[in-house]
């Protein structure tokens, strides 16, 4: 059987793929939908049987309770500043390191690269105490830079950039640029960056979302409510004897909205960058 619009043959296998993708999308969206539903309901709806699956009308009322408990917007601003700075620094460091590992030859390159990758298997909790000691000695305890500095070196980012640059940037193009007198940094700025914009967008999404959702290190370093990030601030909502789930999930919902907006913006940049990179 063929599609009257496209003229392409329609198969049962393709139908099953579409059904599977739709079900997977619904399963992925449902936790966010349930969070929204609970954010619009009183706390008693959290344990109701059967479960409540339709939105209520208490979204703003629950959010007003959040504003009474914590400085929500200031915490959001702190999180945005941390995530933005960390993302920019990681993109610069990872792309420079990836360019060096992909196109330069120097003694011990492979061993050094493997050593960087091996750091990915170390659990973050294992280094929590020595990292806290170093941050304290550096005078960065209870400061936003003290939160940021831990995330500047990203082994996954270096690996992704190295692989992408190795495949996407031709050696002939680099050699031709060197013959024209371009320095390595000039090649990086004028040739490598325009080509790896899709990788920038992808890594930017990964880093921004990871730092936004990180809690353990931020909770360990930050003590002053003035420096709280949104994750640490939301944790203060549960420090009561009677937990208001509607209030907590309302705060979580509004804290997720900017993250979804950033994700959509980076996603659009990713799609457009594929076309720009292929043309360039």
Secondary structure, DSSP 4 states (H G I P E B T S, - for coil): -B-TTT--B--HHHHHHHHHHHHHHHHHHHHHHHHHHHHTS-GGGGG-SSPP-S--S-HHHHHHHHHHHS-HHHHHHHHHHHHHHHHHHHHHHHHHHHHHHHH---TTHHHHHHHHHHGGGS-GGGGHHHHHHHHHHTT-TTSHHHHHGGGS--HHHHHHHHHHHHHHS-HHHHHHHHHTT--HHHHIIIIIHHHTHHHHHHHHHHHHHHHHH--HHHHHH--SGGG--HHHHHHGGG-SSS--HHHHHHHHHHHHHHHHHHHHHHHHHHHHHHHHHHH-
